[in-house]
Amino acid sequence: MRRALLCAFVVGVLVLLTGAPASAHASLLSSDPEEGSVVAAVPDQLVLTFNEPVRLDQVQAFTPAGDDWSVTAEAQDNRLVVVPQEDPGTGTVVVAWKVISADGHVVGGSLTFSIGSRSSGATAAQSSGDTASRGVEIARWAAVAVLVGSLLAIVVLAVLVAARGTLPARWTHHGLVRALQMLWNAAFVAALALVPLLQVVSVGGTLRDAVDWVTWLNGLTRGRTWLLLASVLVAAGLVAVVRRTARPRHGSLPVLRVVAGALVALVVAPLLVVVVAGPETPGEQAVAAAPSPTVGAQTAELGQAGTATVSARQTDGRSYRLRLTLTGPDGAPLRPYAKPTMSISSDDVELGDVALRRTGPGAYVADVVIPRAGEWSAAVSVRTSEFDNPVAVVPVDVG
């Protein structure tokens, strides 16, 4: 029981650490169609749902070819409804929006989805910096082996003891308890180790990145992480039931058998889900294909904190992979106080924040559909301390 409480306490603390600060401005909760989805035909309407009532500022839409797409828009309480006025054709479209929050603040962003199929185009060649190092792979598989092996050993002991209703010959209760304790401790440590390791594998990185607290926080957003932690938490309850089952006088044997069976299922089910889902591959990995144009890297100052450099490589149609590199004044990679943010805009279009993924010290990537050629800019906001948050505006010219 103490193990279950300990595990629940640790998981609870980790959840609290991932809590995002409250925002006073409107934020997008959901969209229909969903971001990045593929729909069979042009929707009758697009619906963006916010966390508070909003007013319309501006909506601009772009066809797969980068031309203007005629749409009308209307704010309805906390929803922004966009109605297409024509068929933009097959491919990936972008709808850039701006709304006014209840406090008068203008919030912008974009919705990208595909009609019929995603736009075709060049595919980015794989970069050696995007794949996880061999040391990370070895550590990941070692942690998985320890976790799965320990949990399965607990399950086997539970089934054996529950089936007999007592300990096998020559077994002692003290020895059983000691074995269960060692197995559960090993599973718990392995599960915690997998929190950052699964994240590093998904974005590419080294073992050094696995001890970065940002990697830990990002790792806790992964579904597989929570499934594995859930198995370990349930296993703590299974250990307690096995200890009691080994001494029938402490409880009803039929009831303990039923409880043990239920807990065994709850331990094994998440593991099966993870196994069926298959091995994870680095999120930045792509299949090498025809060469694709790369926009030259541009650099802007982050005040006295260093510089921000952004380059772009076309990956698919009008999709670009942006690479952000943060460098300190000494020329070494800049390790920010918190994960940086980057928003993309032009003189008349605002695409909003892009999803940055950390690939190494001071290095990040993001995939974004830039709907038309021209001069764009990336506003990079970097929190370098508790109170300092310099912003660099880096030009990005795309053809």
Secondary structure as UniProt FT lines:
FT   HELIX           2..17
FT   STRAND          28..32
FT   TURN            35..36
FT   STRAND          38..39
FT   STRAND          46..50
FT   STRAND          55..62
FT   TURN            64..65
FT   STRAND          71..76
FT   TURN            77..78
FT   STRAND          79..84
FT   STRAND          91..100
FT   TURN            102..103
FT   STRAND          106..115
FT   HELIX           128..130
FT   HELIX           134..164
FT   TURN            169..170
FT   HELIX           173..203
FT   HELIX           207..211
FT   HELIX           213..219
FT   TURN            220..221
FT   HELIX           223..245
FT   HELIX           248..250
FT   HELIX           253..277
FT   TURN            283..284
FT   STRAND          294..301
FT   TURN            303..304
FT   STRAND          307..316
FT   TURN            317..318
FT   STRAND          319..327
FT   TURN            329..330
FT   STRAND          341..345
FT   STRAND          350..353
FT   STRAND          357..360
FT   TURN            361..362
FT   STRAND          363..369
FT   STRAND          374..381
FT   STRAND          391..398
//
